[in-house]
Amino acid sequence: MSTNREDGGSRPEGGAAFLLAQLGAHAAARFAERIAGLDLTPAQAGVLRLLASTPGRSQRELADQLGMPPSRFVPFADELEERGLIERRRNPSDRRLYALHLTDEGVTLLSELREVATAHEQQTCQALTPDEHEQLRALLHRMAAQQGLSPGIHPGYRWIRPDRMHRPRAPLTPEESPTPGQSGTD
C-alpha cells in the first residue's frame, strides 16, 4: 500500500506511520502529565504494572523483559523501594536472588494509576465508537506483533538513563516547549 498520492506527492497529513508516531508522542506526553499527579513517571508506572502481573520476579528477569541493562534497573528499583512501593525479598528457591513484590502502598498506588489510565484511554479514543476502539486495538496489536514488540512492554525502557528515571518534572511552560523543528531532547 502506497503512502503517496497519485500525483507522486506525499500526503499533507502524513502516512499511517507518521500518524501513529504523532498520536503516540501526544498520548505519551498527556499520560506523563496525568500521572505526574501520582508522583510517577511512565517508566515507574510500567514497572508497577508489570510487578502486579508477575510478582516475585528477580531484578534481572525484569530488566531482561524490559530490555534494560541490569545495571540501569537496580537504581530504578532502588528508588521504588525507597518510596515504599516495592520490596525486595529473598527468593526462596535461590537465596542469592531477590524477588520483587509490590507493597500495600504500591498496590494502592497501582489502583489509582489504573483509574488515571482508564480515563486517559477514554479521552484519547473519544473520537471512536466502542466497536472502532476495539478494532483499532486489534489492528495495533497485530502490527506490534508483526514488528516483534513485546506485548505490554514499552520499547523506551532500553534507553532509560539513570539520570532520567527519577520523579517527574513539572510540565513544560510555553517558553520551554520546543519550537517546530526542535526535538526537545538533550
C-alpha positions in Angstrom: 0.0 0.0 0.0 1.5 3.3 -1.0 1.6 6.3 1.3 1.8 8.8 -1.6 -0.9 10.5 -3.6 -1.5 9.6 -7.2 0.4 12.7 -8.3 3.6 11.4 -6.6 3.5 13.9 -3.7 3.3 12.9 -0.1 0.1 13.3 1.9 0.0 16.6 3.8 -1.5 14.8 6.8 1.2 12.1 6.8 1.0 8.4 6.3 -0.1 5.8 8.9 3.4 5.5 10.4 3.6 9.3 10.9 0.1 9.5 12.4 1.0 6.6 14.8 4.1 8.5 15.8 2.3 11.8 16.2 -0.5 10.3 18.2 1.9 8.1 20.2 4.0 11.1 21.2 0.9 13.1 22.1 -0.6 10.3 24.1 2.6 9.6 25.9 3.1 13.3 26.9 -0.5 13.6 28.1 -0.2 10.3 30.1 3.0 11.6 31.7 1.2 14.8 32.7 -1.7 12.8 34.2 0.4 10.5 36.3 2.7 13.3 37.5 -0.1 14.0 40.0 0.6 10.5 41.4 4.3 11.4 41.6 5.2 8.7 39.0 7.0 8.6 35.7 5.6 6.5 32.9 8.5 4.1 33.3 7.8 3.7 37.0 4.1 3.1 36.2 5.1 0.4 33.8 7.2 -1.4 36.3 4.5 -1.3 38.9 2.0 -2.7 36.4 4.5 -5.5 35.4 5.2 -6.4 39.0 1.4 -6.6 39.7 1.0 -9.1 36.8 4.2 -11.1 37.6 5.1 -10.7 41.3 8.2 -12.3 42.7 10.4 -12.0 39.7 14.1 -11.2 40.1 15.6 -7.8 39.1 17.5 -9.5 36.3 14.3 -11.1 34.9 12.5 -7.8 35.0 15.4 -6.0 33.4 15.7 -8.6 30.7 11.9 -8.4 30.0 12.1 -4.6 29.8 15.2 -4.7 27.5 17.0 -2.7 30.1 20.6 -3.4 31.3 20.5 -4.7 34.8 22.9 -2.0 35.9 20.3 0.6 35.0 17.4 -1.4 36.5 18.9 -1.6 40.0 18.9 2.1 40.8 15.4 2.3 39.2 14.2 -0.4 41.6 16.1 1.3 44.5 14.0 4.4 44.1 10.7 2.5 44.0 11.8 0.7 47.1 12.9 3.9 48.9 9.4 5.3 48.2 7.8 2.2 49.8 6.2 1.0 46.6 8.1 -2.3 46.1 10.1 -4.6 48.4 12.9 -7.0 47.8 12.5 -10.4 49.4 15.0 -13.3 49.3 14.0 -15.7 46.5 13.0 -18.9 48.3 14.4 -21.1 45.5 17.7 -19.2 45.1 18.8 -17.2 48.2 21.3 -15.3 46.1 18.5 -13.5 44.2 15.9 -11.0 45.4 12.3 -11.3 44.3 10.5 -8.1 43.8 6.9 -7.5 45.1 4.5 -4.6 45.4 3.9 -3.3 48.9 0.5 -2.5 50.1 1.3 1.2 49.3 2.3 0.1 45.8 -0.9 -1.8 45.3 -2.9 1.2 46.4 -1.0 3.5 44.1 -1.5 1.0 41.2 -5.2 1.1 41.8 -5.1 4.9 41.4 -2.9 4.6 38.4 -5.4 2.2 36.7 -8.2 4.9 37.2 -6.0 7.5 35.6 -5.0 5.1 32.7 -8.7 4.3 32.1 -9.6 8.0 31.9 -6.6 8.6 29.6 -7.6 5.7 27.3 -11.2 7.1 27.1 -10.1 10.6 26.4 -7.5 9.6 23.8 -10.0 7.4 21.9 -13.2 9.5 22.4 -13.5 10.1 18.7 -14.1 6.4 18.1 -17.2 4.3 18.7 -16.7 1.3 21.1 -16.5 -1.0 18.0 -14.0 1.2 16.3 -11.9 1.4 19.5 -11.8 -2.4 19.8 -11.0 -2.7 16.1 -8.1 -0.2 16.5 -6.8 -2.1 19.4 -6.8 -5.3 17.4 -5.1 -3.7 14.4 -2.4 -2.1 16.6 -1.9 -5.3 18.5 -1.4 -7.2 15.2 1.0 -4.5 13.9 3.0 -4.6 17.2 3.3 -8.4 17.0 4.4 -8.2 13.4 7.1 -5.8 14.4 8.3 -8.1 17.1 7.3 -5.9 20.0 6.8 -7.5 23.4 3.1 -7.2 24.5 2.6 -4.6 27.3 6.3 -3.5 27.3 7.2 -0.1 26.0 10.4 -0.2 24.0 11.6 3.0 25.6 13.0 1.2 28.6 16.1 0.3 26.6 17.0 4.0 26.5 16.3 5.0 30.1 19.3 6.6 31.6 19.9 6.6 35.4 19.6 10.4 35.5 16.2 10.3 33.8 14.4 7.7 35.9 13.6 9.9 38.9 10.5 11.8 39.8 8.6 13.6 37.0 9.3 17.2 36.4 6.6 19.8 36.0 5.0 20.1 32.5 6.9 22.5 30.2 5.9 26.1 30.1 5.3 27.6 26.7 8.7 29.2 26.9 10.4 25.8 27.5 8.4 24.0 24.8 10.4 23.1 21.7 9.6 25.2 18.7 8.7 23.4 15.4 11.8 21.6 14.1 13.4 21.1 17.5 13.4 17.7 19.1 13.0 18.8 22.7 15.7 16.4 23.8 19.3 16.9 25.0 
